[in-house]
Amino acid sequence: MCQTIEKPTLLIRNLSFAYHNKIVLQNVNLDLYPQNNYLVVGQNGSGKSTLLQLICGLLKPQQGTIEFGQRKINIAYLPQNANAAPDFPITCKEYIESGYYYNLPFWQSLSPREQKQCSDWLDKANLSRYSNCLLSDLSSGQRQKLQLARCLLRRPEILLLDESTVNLDKLGQNDFFRFLRAAQKEAKFIGIFVTHAWENWAKQAPTVLKIEQTACVRYTFSEFSEQQMQEGEF
């Protein structure tokens, strides 16, 4: 009986990047596999957000390569400061639908299928009853779930989140994590999550990628947790 060998979705080889001659990433090599989550940690300015921006194409490698198995990959990226402006006069329904409008002509409306997908993701985020409410009517946690739902509209194969729970209380974090787990069970994406509060992500990401002194080192979550207890670094 032949055993199928799973191939990585994302291959990073000898990746290096610098800002104004200051190197933040150097010779990074990673293989990331489908339906796995990876937690990216490190000190401020270590290159965590830079790594996400390189993966999604907002930045270009100055050395090395980022490959996706010789095919086009759909990537969703939620930046650190992307919190939907609560004072902007837009409803939840209009906000999530905007995830489709960026590549439509201005005169074209969403198709019935696209409208249904927007409605379905609002339901999955437990936000259907707020469909016609303004963003200002939502809590920070609800707005964060709404943004995540918008990211998931187009079924990404890789989801990049940068400090997505930083302003949420414990209740809001747990609600966000429940939605994230349910979404991944259905959509089966790779999750790459940047955070400082790594201890809150214990059940979400079994693998930790620590960026330190321009290098990226892989740990299991338990290995990393034990290291932090010994060093008290974060």
C-alpha positions in Angstrom: 0.0 0.0 0.0 1.5 3.3 -1.1 1.4 6.2 1.4 0.6 9.7 0.0 3.3 12.2 0.9 1.9 15.6 1.6 3.5 18.4 -0.2 4.0 21.8 1.3 1.7 24.6 0.1 4.3 27.3 0.8 8.0 27.0 0.3 10.4 29.7 1.5 14.0 29.4 0.4 17.0 31.7 1.5 14.6 34.6 2.1 16.3 37.9 3.1 14.9 41.4 3.4 16.2 44.7 4.8 14.9 48.3 5.4 17.5 50.9 4.4 20.4 48.5 4.8 19.1 47.2 8.2 18.6 43.4 7.8 15.4 42.1 9.4 15.2 38.7 7.8 18.2 36.7 6.5 18.3 33.2 4.9 14.9 32.1 6.1 13.9 28.6 5.0 10.4 27.2 5.7 8.0 24.6 4.4 4.4 25.2 5.5 1.8 22.5 5.0 -2.0 22.5 4.3 -4.5 22.8 7.2 -1.8 23.7 9.7 -1.5 26.8 11.8 1.8 28.6 12.5 2.3 31.2 15.2 4.9 33.9 14.4 6.5 35.5 17.5 9.5 37.7 18.2 10.4 41.1 19.7 9.1 44.4 18.3 10.8 45.1 15.0 12.1 41.6 14.5 10.4 41.2 11.1 7.1 39.4 12.0 4.9 41.7 10.0 7.5 41.9 7.3 7.3 38.1 6.8 3.5 38.3 6.3 3.9 41.1 3.8 6.5 39.2 1.9 4.2 36.1 1.7 1.2 38.0 0.5 3.3 40.0 -2.1 3.1 43.5 -0.6 6.9 43.4 -0.3 9.3 41.7 -2.7 12.2 39.5 -1.5 15.6 41.1 -1.9 17.1 37.6 -1.9 15.6 34.2 -2.0 12.2 32.9 -3.2 8.7 32.3 -2.0 6.9 29.6 -3.9 3.4 28.1 -3.8 3.9 24.7 -5.5 4.0 26.2 -9.1 0.4 27.4 -9.0 -1.6 30.5 -8.1 -2.6 30.7 -4.4 -5.5 32.8 -3.0 -4.1 34.6 0.1 -6.1 36.7 2.6 -4.3 39.2 4.8 -5.7 41.0 7.8 -3.0 43.7 8.9 -2.4 44.8 12.4 -4.1 48.2 12.1 -7.0 47.1 9.9 -9.8 47.6 12.5 -12.9 48.7 10.6 -13.5 52.4 11.3 -16.5 52.3 13.7 -17.6 55.8 12.8 -17.8 55.1 9.1 -21.5 55.1 8.1 -21.7 51.5 6.7 -23.7 48.5 7.7 -22.3 45.1 8.5 -23.9 43.7 5.3 -22.4 46.5 3.2 -19.0 46.0 4.8 -18.8 42.3 4.1 -20.1 42.7 0.6 -17.3 45.2 -0.1 -15.0 42.1 -0.1 -16.3 41.4 -3.6 -16.6 44.9 -5.0 -12.9 45.6 -5.4 -12.7 43.7 -8.7 -16.2 44.6 -10.0 -17.0 47.5 -12.4 -18.8 50.3 -10.6 -22.1 49.6 -12.3 -22.2 45.9 -11.5 -24.0 44.4 -8.5 -23.2 41.3 -6.6 -24.6 38.1 -8.1 -27.2 36.1 -6.0 -24.5 33.5 -5.3 -22.1 36.2 -3.9 -24.9 37.8 -1.9 -25.7 34.4 -0.4 -22.0 33.8 0.5 -21.9 37.1 2.3 -25.1 36.2 4.2 -23.7 32.8 5.0 -20.4 34.2 6.5 -22.3 36.7 8.6 -24.3 33.8 9.9 -21.2 31.7 10.6 -19.7 34.7 12.5 -22.9 34.9 14.5 -23.5 38.4 13.2 -26.6 37.9 11.1 -28.8 39.9 13.5 -26.5 42.8 13.1 -26.7 42.7 9.3 -28.3 46.1 8.9 -26.6 47.7 11.9 -23.8 50.2 11.6 -20.2 49.2 12.5 -20.5 51.6 15.5 -23.2 49.3 16.9 -20.7 46.4 17.2 -18.1 45.7 19.9 -14.4 45.4 19.1 -14.7 41.7 19.1 -17.6 41.6 16.7 -15.9 44.0 14.3 -12.8 41.8 14.3 -15.0 38.7 13.5 -16.7 40.7 10.7 -13.3 41.5 9.2 -12.2 37.9 9.4 -15.5 36.9 7.7 -14.7 39.3 4.9 -11.3 37.8 4.5 -12.8 34.3 4.2 -15.3 35.3 1.5 -13.0 34.2 -1.3 -11.9 30.9 0.3 -8.2 31.6 0.8 -5.7 28.8 0.9 -3.5 30.9 3.2 -4.8 33.2 5.9 -2.4 35.8 7.4 -3.4 37.5 10.7 -1.3 40.2 12.3 -2.1 40.8 16.0 -5.8 40.1 15.4 -6.8 39.8 19.1 -4.6 42.5 20.5 -7.5 44.8 21.6 -9.9 42.0 22.7 -10.8 40.9 26.2 -10.8 37.3 27.1 -14.4 36.8 26.2 -13.8 38.4 22.8 -10.7 36.4 22.2 -12.5 33.1 22.9 -15.3 34.1 20.6 -12.9 35.0 17.9 -11.0 31.7 18.3 -14.2 29.7 18.1 -15.1 31.3 14.8 -11.5 30.9 13.5 -11.5 27.1 14.3 -14.9 26.6 12.7 -13.9 28.5 9.6 -10.7 26.5 9.2 -12.5 23.2 9.6 -14.7 24.2 6.7 -12.2 26.1 4.5 -9.1 24.1 5.3 -6.6 27.0 4.9 -3.1 27.4 6.3 -3.1 29.9 9.2 -0.1 32.1 9.8 -0.7 34.3 12.9 1.6 37.0 14.3 1.1 37.8 18.0 2.9 38.9 21.1 0.3 37.2 23.4 1.5 33.7 22.3 0.1 32.0 25.4 -3.4 32.8 24.3 -3.0 30.9 21.1 -2.1 27.5 22.7 -5.1 25.7 21.1 -4.9 27.4 17.8 -1.3 26.8 16.5 0.8 23.8 17.3 3.9 25.2 15.6 5.7 28.3 16.6 8.1 30.3 14.3 10.3 32.5 16.3 12.1 35.4 14.5 15.2 36.4 16.3 18.4 38.2 15.1 17.1 37.9 11.5 16.7 34.1 11.7 13.5 32.1 11.9 13.5 29.0 14.2 10.7 26.4 14.3 9.4 25.0 17.6 6.4 22.9 18.7 4.2 25.0 21.0 5.2 23.0 24.1 8.9 23.4 23.2 8.5 27.1 22.9 6.4 27.4 26.0 9.1 25.6 28.0 11.8 27.8 26.6 9.9 31.0 27.6 9.4 29.7 31.2 13.2 29.2 31.4 14.2 32.5 29.8 11.2 34.7 30.7 11.8 36.5 27.4 8.3 37.7 26.4 
